[in-house]
Amino acid sequence: MKKIVLAGGTGFIGTYLAKKFTNEQHAQVLMISRRKGHIAWNDQEAIIAALEGADMLINLAGKSVNCRYDEENKKLILKSRIDTTNILGTAIEACRTPPRTWFNSSTATIYRHAEDKPMTEEQGEIGTGFSVEVAKKWERAFFSFSLPQTRQIALRIAIVLGPGGGVMTPYVNLVKYGLGGVQGTGKQKFSWIHVEDLCRMILFLQERAELSGIFNCASPHPVTNKELMEQLRLALNRRMGLPSPKWLLELGARLIQTETELVLKSRWVIPDRLCKAGFHCTYDTLNKALADILKR
């Protein structure tokens, strides 16, 4: 039986992966989190025991970025990612039979705002700002470990779409309440990935021992914000949607304690390395993804 360790796996993505691995891979899934009944982050012995002989370690830990970037939240966002990565790396070093592969979450937000050309792993240009600095330090912490028996893969994950959670809920609500028009200029690119294809990417990479390093996890067909909202309105049978100019988004972000970067940054990210390795998304276009998600 495969043994898979999910760290910080209690959110939308982790819950989906745990269910898939248990039901379809017939794997033993062990969870490291702050939740009662899971392996605690401060229990180093239990973490080492869980990692012994594991096929995969998948680290998704980190405070949500869906908040205001005040100084306290900035510290927590960074610390939660660096500390957990260091805990896991140190535990792997202590293993007699370390995990075959360590997947560490990263983010497609590491690239600059791009409306002019797509960002690939090789040709992509790293951006600036708080979110980018977090991503850079996170990846630096991950790759600072030299683990000869454990393959290391950083997943630069785009915005994840799927049934029952994630960003789909607020977007669907916007459309349902008549606010499904363009946000900002509407020209910013929306790079996304169906949660099922993210799961398939992990399994694909696990089976190919020659692949390691950084991988963009995104559909090969990003859309503009304008196209995103049009397709959502069509899928939900809503003809009209009021637009949200930047000033209104800034006001709303302050009210609901979040940041407009989540909507206004143009993420134009292509999974170049995965495509060249032969991976094909089941949900390669947004209309396929929405049709699957909204029917559930």
C-alpha positions as CSV (number, residue, x, y, z in Angstrom):
1,M,0.0,0.0,0.0
2,K,1.3,3.5,-0.9
3,K,1.9,5.8,2.0
4,I,1.2,9.5,1.3
5,V,1.8,12.3,3.8
6,L,-0.2,15.5,3.4
7,A,1.1,18.5,5.4
8,G,-1.4,21.3,5.9
9,G,-3.9,19.3,3.9
10,T,-7.1,20.4,5.7
11,G,-8.1,23.0,3.1
12,F,-9.9,22.8,-0.2
13,I,-7.0,21.3,-2.2
14,G,-5.8,19.0,0.6
15,T,-9.2,17.6,1.3
16,Y,-9.7,16.8,-2.4
17,L,-6.3,15.1,-2.7
18,A,-6.8,13.1,0.5
19,K,-10.1,11.7,-0.8
20,K,-8.7,10.9,-4.3
21,F,-5.6,9.2,-2.9
22,T,-7.6,7.1,-0.4
23,N,-10.4,6.1,-2.8
24,E,-8.6,5.7,-6.1
25,Q,-5.0,5.1,-5.2
26,H,-6.0,2.9,-2.2
27,A,-3.2,4.8,-0.3
28,Q,-2.7,5.3,3.4
29,V,-2.9,9.1,3.9
30,L,-1.4,10.6,7.0
31,M,-2.1,14.3,7.8
32,I,0.1,16.8,9.5
33,S,-1.8,19.9,10.7
34,R,-3.0,21.8,13.7
35,R,-6.3,19.9,13.6
36,K,-7.1,17.6,16.5
37,G,-6.5,13.9,15.6
38,H,-3.7,14.8,13.1
39,I,0.0,14.7,13.6
40,A,1.0,18.0,15.3
41,W,3.6,20.3,13.8
42,N,5.5,20.3,17.1
43,D,5.7,16.5,17.3
44,Q,9.0,15.9,15.4
45,E,9.1,12.2,16.3
46,A,5.7,11.6,14.9
47,I,6.5,13.5,11.7
48,I,9.6,11.5,11.2
49,A,7.7,8.2,11.8
50,A,5.1,9.3,9.3
51,L,7.7,10.2,6.6
52,E,9.6,6.9,7.0
53,G,9.1,4.9,3.8
54,A,6.5,7.3,2.4
55,D,6.0,7.4,-1.3
56,M,5.1,11.1,-1.3
57,L,5.1,14.1,1.0
58,I,2.9,16.9,-0.2
59,N,3.2,20.1,1.7
60,L,0.4,22.6,1.3
61,A,0.8,24.4,4.6
62,G,0.6,28.1,5.0
63,K,-1.8,30.8,6.2
64,S,-4.3,31.9,3.6
65,V,-3.4,35.0,1.5
66,N,-7.1,35.9,1.4
67,C,-6.6,38.7,4.0
68,R,-5.4,42.2,4.3
69,Y,-1.6,42.5,4.1
70,D,-1.1,44.3,7.3
71,E,2.2,43.8,9.1
72,E,0.9,41.0,11.4
73,N,-0.7,39.1,8.5
74,K,2.5,39.5,6.4
75,K,4.6,38.0,9.2
76,L,2.2,35.0,9.6
77,I,1.9,34.4,5.9
78,L,5.7,34.1,5.5
79,K,6.4,32.4,8.8
80,S,3.7,29.7,8.3
81,R,5.4,28.7,5.0
82,I,9.0,28.9,5.9
83,D,8.7,27.2,9.4
84,T,6.7,24.3,8.1
85,T,9.0,23.7,5.1
86,N,12.0,23.7,7.5
87,I,10.3,21.3,9.9
88,L,9.6,18.9,7.1
89,G,13.1,19.2,5.6
90,T,14.7,18.6,8.9
91,A,12.5,15.5,9.5
92,I,13.4,14.1,6.1
93,E,17.1,14.4,7.0
94,A,16.4,12.3,10.1
95,C,14.7,9.5,8.2
96,R,16.4,6.2,7.6
97,T,14.1,5.6,4.6
98,P,13.1,9.1,3.5
99,P,10.1,9.8,1.2
100,R,10.7,9.2,-2.5
101,T,9.3,12.6,-3.5
102,W,8.7,15.8,-1.7
103,F,6.2,18.1,-3.4
104,N,6.2,21.6,-1.9
105,S,3.5,24.0,-2.8
106,S,4.5,27.4,-4.3
107,T,2.5,29.9,-6.3
108,A,2.2,31.1,-9.9
109,T,2.0,34.6,-8.3
110,I,5.8,34.5,-8.3
111,Y,5.8,35.8,-11.9
112,R,5.3,39.5,-12.7
113,H,2.0,41.1,-13.8
114,A,2.0,39.9,-17.5
115,E,-0.4,41.1,-20.2
116,D,2.2,41.0,-22.9
117,K,3.5,37.4,-22.9
118,P,3.1,34.1,-21.1
119,M,5.4,33.0,-18.2
120,T,7.1,29.6,-18.4
121,E,9.4,28.0,-16.0
122,E,12.4,28.8,-18.2
123,Q,11.5,32.1,-19.6
124,G,9.2,33.5,-16.9
125,E,10.2,36.8,-15.3
126,I,10.0,37.0,-11.5
127,G,7.9,39.9,-10.2
128,T,8.2,42.3,-7.3
129,G,6.1,43.0,-4.2
130,F,5.1,41.2,-1.0
131,S,3.5,38.1,-2.6
132,V,6.5,37.5,-4.8
133,E,9.0,37.9,-2.0
134,V,7.0,35.3,0.0
135,A,7.2,32.9,-2.9
136,K,10.9,33.4,-3.5
137,K,11.7,32.8,0.2
138,W,9.5,29.8,0.3
139,E,11.2,28.2,-2.7
140,R,14.6,29.1,-1.3
141,A,13.8,27.4,2.0
142,F,12.6,24.3,0.1
143,F,15.6,24.0,-2.1
144,S,18.1,24.8,0.7
145,F,17.8,21.1,1.7
146,S,20.1,18.7,-0.1
147,L,18.3,15.3,0.0
148,P,20.0,12.7,-2.2
149,Q,17.3,10.1,-1.7
150,T,14.3,12.4,-2.0
151,R,13.3,14.1,-5.3
152,Q,12.2,17.7,-4.7
153,I,9.4,19.3,-6.8
154,A,8.1,22.8,-6.3
155,L,4.5,23.3,-7.6
156,R,3.9,26.9,-8.8
157,I,0.1,26.5,-8.6
158,A,-2.3,28.8,-10.4
159,I,-5.8,29.6,-9.1
160,V,-7.4,26.3,-8.3
161,L,-11.0,25.7,-9.4
162,G,-13.1,22.8,-8.2
163,P,-16.5,21.8,-6.8
164,G,-17.5,22.7,-3.3
165,G,-15.0,25.4,-2.4
166,G,-11.9,27.3,-3.4
167,V,-12.4,30.5,-5.4
168,M,-15.4,29.2,-7.2
169,T,-17.8,30.1,-4.3
170,P,-17.1,33.9,-4.3
171,Y,-17.1,34.1,-8.1
172,V,-20.4,32.2,-8.4
173,N,-21.9,34.4,-5.8
174,L,-20.8,37.6,-7.6
175,V,-22.6,36.4,-10.8
176,K,-25.7,35.2,-9.0
177,Y,-26.1,38.7,-7.3
178,G,-25.7,40.6,-10.6
179,L,-22.0,41.6,-10.1
180,G,-20.6,39.3,-12.7
181,G,-19.1,42.0,-15.0
182,V,-15.5,42.7,-15.7
183,Q,-13.3,43.5,-12.7
184,G,-10.8,46.3,-13.2
185,T,-10.0,46.6,-16.9
186,G,-10.9,43.0,-17.6
187,K,-7.8,42.6,-19.6
188,Q,-5.8,40.9,-16.8
189,K,-5.1,37.2,-17.5
190,F,-6.6,34.6,-15.2
191,S,-4.4,31.4,-15.0
192,W,-6.3,28.6,-13.4
193,I,-6.2,24.8,-12.9
194,H,-9.0,22.3,-12.2
195,V,-8.3,20.6,-8.9
196,E,-8.6,17.2,-10.6
197,D,-5.9,18.1,-13.1
198,L,-3.7,19.3,-10.2
199,C,-4.1,15.9,-8.6
200,R,-3.3,14.2,-12.0
201,M,-0.2,16.4,-12.3
202,I,1.2,15.2,-9.0
203,L,0.6,11.6,-9.9
204,F,2.2,12.1,-13.3
205,L,5.3,13.7,-11.8
206,Q,5.5,11.0,-9.2
207,E,5.8,8.3,-11.8
208,R,8.6,10.1,-13.8
209,A,11.7,9.8,-11.7
210,E,13.7,11.9,-14.2
211,L,11.6,15.0,-13.5
212,S,12.4,17.4,-10.6
213,G,12.6,21.1,-9.8
214,I,10.0,23.7,-10.6
215,F,6.8,23.1,-12.4
216,N,3.9,25.5,-13.3
217,C,0.6,23.9,-12.4
218,A,-1.9,25.6,-14.7
219,S,-4.2,25.0,-17.6
220,P,-2.4,25.7,-21.0
221,H,-5.3,27.9,-21.9
222,P,-5.6,30.9,-19.5
223,V,-8.4,33.5,-20.2
224,T,-8.8,37.2,-19.5
225,N,-10.9,38.4,-16.6
226,K,-13.5,39.5,-19.2
227,E,-13.7,36.0,-20.7
228,L,-13.8,34.4,-17.2
229,M,-16.8,36.5,-16.2
230,E,-18.6,36.0,-19.6
231,Q,-18.2,32.2,-19.3
232,L,-19.4,32.2,-15.7
233,R,-22.5,34.2,-16.6
234,L,-23.2,31.9,-19.5
235,A,-22.7,28.8,-17.4
236,L,-25.0,30.2,-14.7
237,N,-27.6,31.5,-17.2
238,R,-27.1,35.2,-16.2
239,R,-27.3,37.6,-19.1
240,M,-26.1,40.7,-17.3
241,G,-23.4,41.5,-14.8
242,L,-22.4,44.9,-13.4
243,P,-18.7,45.7,-13.8
244,S,-16.4,46.4,-10.8
245,P,-13.9,49.2,-11.5
246,K,-10.6,49.3,-9.6
247,W,-11.8,52.0,-7.1
248,L,-14.8,49.9,-6.2
249,L,-12.7,46.7,-5.7
250,E,-10.4,48.7,-3.4
251,L,-13.3,49.8,-1.3
252,G,-14.8,46.3,-1.2
253,A,-11.4,44.7,-0.4
254,R,-11.1,46.9,2.7
255,L,-14.6,46.0,3.8
256,I,-14.2,42.2,3.5
257,Q,-10.5,42.3,4.6
258,T,-8.8,41.1,1.5
259,E,-6.5,42.4,-1.2
260,T,-7.4,43.4,-4.8
261,E,-4.2,41.7,-6.1
262,L,-6.1,38.4,-6.0
263,V,-8.3,39.8,-8.8
264,L,-6.3,42.5,-10.5
265,K,-2.9,40.9,-11.0
266,S,-2.5,39.5,-14.5
267,R,-1.3,35.9,-14.1
268,W,-0.3,34.5,-17.5
269,V,1.3,31.2,-16.7
270,I,1.8,28.2,-18.9
271,P,2.7,24.7,-17.8
272,D,5.5,24.4,-20.3
273,R,7.6,21.7,-18.6
274,L,4.6,19.4,-18.0
275,C,3.4,19.8,-21.6
276,K,6.8,19.0,-22.9
277,A,6.9,15.9,-20.7
278,G,3.6,14.7,-22.2
279,F,1.0,15.7,-19.7
280,H,-2.5,16.6,-21.0
281,C,-5.1,18.3,-18.9
282,T,-8.5,16.6,-18.8
283,Y,-10.0,20.1,-18.3
284,D,-7.8,22.1,-20.6
285,T,-10.4,24.9,-21.3
286,L,-12.4,26.9,-18.9
287,N,-15.8,25.9,-20.4
288,K,-14.9,22.2,-19.8
289,A,-13.9,23.0,-16.2
290,L,-17.0,25.1,-15.4
291,A,-19.3,22.5,-17.0
292,D,-17.9,19.8,-14.7
293,I,-17.7,22.0,-11.5
294,L,-21.2,23.6,-11.8
295,K,-23.0,20.3,-12.5
296,R,-22.0,18.9,-9.1
